[in-house]
């Protein structure tokens, strides 16, 4: 992408402004496309992280409310910090 910009500026310095302008415009178009692609990738990764957090929270809440966990706690009333991970 940068090579296209360098070519465009070199052509403009040589007086071949039409060709140089064409390459610089193509560079700008490619740069804009890359920025859009990066933004979409960032947004997708953020959605994935948010979904993972939501799923994890839901699993923890489900585990804490499950009858099995409640029965286990009634039978062995240790402090919460000693319960296995995911059930705190």
DRENDO-1510 file (C-alpha; in Angstrom, 1 decimal, always signed):
<recs>
REC; n; res; u; v; w
REC; 1; UNK; +0.0; +0.0; +0.0 .
REC; 2; UNK; +2.8; +2.4; +0.9 .
REC; 3; UNK; +4.6; +1.6; -2.3 .
REC; 4; UNK; +1.6; +3.0; -4.3 .
REC; 5; UNK; +1.9; +6.2; -2.4 .
REC; 6; UNK; +5.7; +6.4; -3.0 .
REC; 7; UNK; +5.1; +5.7; -6.7 .
REC; 8; UNK; +2.4; +8.4; -6.9 .
REC; 9; UNK; +4.6; +11.1; -5.2 .
REC; 10; UNK; +7.6; +10.1; -7.4 .
REC; 11; UNK; +5.5; +10.4; -10.6 .
REC; 12; UNK; +4.2; +13.8; -9.5 .
REC; 13; UNK; +7.8; +15.0; -8.9 .
REC; 14; UNK; +8.7; +13.9; -12.4 .
REC; 15; UNK; +5.8; +16.0; -13.8 .
REC; 16; UNK; +3.6; +13.0; -14.5 .
REC; 17; UNK; +0.8; +14.4; -12.3 .
REC; 18; UNK; -2.1; +12.5; -13.9 .
REC; 19; UNK; -0.4; +9.1; -13.2 .
REC; 20; UNK; +0.8; +10.2; -9.8 .
REC; 21; UNK; -2.6; +11.4; -8.8 .
REC; 22; UNK; -4.1; +8.1; -9.9 .
REC; 23; UNK; -1.7; +6.1; -7.7 .
REC; 24; UNK; -2.2; +8.4; -4.7 .
REC; 25; UNK; -6.0; +8.2; -5.0 .
REC; 26; UNK; -5.7; +4.4; -5.1 .
REC; 27; UNK; -3.5; +4.5; -2.0 .
REC; 28; UNK; -6.2; +6.6; -0.2 .
REC; 29; UNK; -8.9; +4.1; -1.2 .
REC; 30; UNK; -6.9; +1.2; +0.0 .
REC; 31; UNK; -6.1; +3.0; +3.2 .
REC; 32; UNK; -9.8; +3.7; +3.8 .
REC; 33; UNK; -10.7; +0.0; +3.1 .
REC; 34; UNK; -8.0; -1.1; +5.6 .
REC; 35; UNK; -9.4; +1.2; +8.3 .
REC; 36; UNK; -12.9; -0.1; +7.8 .
REC; 37; UNK; -11.6; -3.7; +7.9 .
REC; 38; UNK; -9.7; -3.0; +11.2 .
REC; 39; UNK; -12.7; -1.4; +12.7 .
REC; 40; UNK; -14.9; -4.4; +11.9 .
REC; 41; UNK; -12.3; -6.8; +13.3 .
REC; 42; UNK; -12.1; -4.8; +16.5 .
REC; 43; UNK; -15.9; -4.7; +16.8 .
REC; 44; UNK; -16.1; -8.4; +16.2 .
REC; 45; UNK; -13.5; -9.2; +18.8 .
REC; 46; UNK; -15.2; -7.0; +21.3 .
REC; 47; UNK; -18.5; -8.8; +20.7 .
REC; 48; UNK; -16.8; -12.1; +21.1 .
REC; 49; UNK; -15.3; -11.0; +24.5 .
REC; 50; UNK; -18.6; -9.6; +25.7 .
REC; 51; UNK; -20.4; -12.9; +24.7 .
REC; 52; UNK; -17.7; -14.9; +26.5 .
REC; 53; UNK; -18.2; -12.8; +29.7 .
REC; 54; UNK; -22.0; -13.1; +29.5 .
REC; 55; UNK; -21.7; -16.9; +29.0 .
REC; 56; UNK; -19.3; -17.2; +31.9 .
REC; 57; UNK; -21.5; -15.2; +34.2 .
REC; 58; UNK; -24.5; -17.2; +33.3 .
REC; 59; UNK; -22.7; -20.4; +34.0 .
REC; 60; UNK; -21.6; -19.2; +37.4 .
REC; 61; UNK; -25.1; -18.1; +38.3 .
REC; 62; UNK; -26.6; -21.4; +37.1 .
REC; 63; UNK; -24.0; -23.3; +39.1 .
REC; 64; UNK; -24.7; -21.3; +42.3 .
REC; 65; UNK; -28.5; -21.9; +42.0 .
REC; 66; UNK; -28.4; -25.5; +41.1 .
REC; 67; UNK; -30.0; -27.9; +43.6 .
REC; 68; UNK; -26.9; -30.1; +43.6 .
REC; 69; UNK; -24.7; -27.2; +44.8 .
REC; 70; UNK; -27.3; -26.2; +47.4 .
REC; 71; UNK; -27.4; -29.7; +48.7 .
REC; 72; UNK; -23.6; -29.9; +48.9 .
REC; 73; UNK; -23.4; -26.7; +50.8 .
REC; 74; UNK; -26.0; -27.9; +53.3 .
REC; 75; UNK; -24.1; -31.1; +53.9 .
REC; 76; UNK; -20.7; -29.4; +54.1 .
REC; 77; UNK; -21.1; -25.8; +55.3 .
REC; 78; UNK; -17.5; -24.6; +54.7 .
REC; 79; UNK; -16.8; -20.9; +54.0 .
REC; 80; UNK; -17.5; -19.9; +50.4 .
REC; 81; UNK; -13.9; -19.1; +49.6 .
REC; 82; UNK; -13.0; -22.8; +50.0 .
REC; 83; UNK; -15.5; -24.0; +47.4 .
REC; 84; UNK; -14.1; -25.0; +44.0 .
REC; 85; UNK; -13.8; -22.3; +41.3 .
REC; 86; UNK; -17.0; -21.4; +39.6 .
REC; 87; UNK; -19.1; -21.8; +42.7 .
REC; 88; UNK; -18.0; -18.7; +44.6 .
</recs>
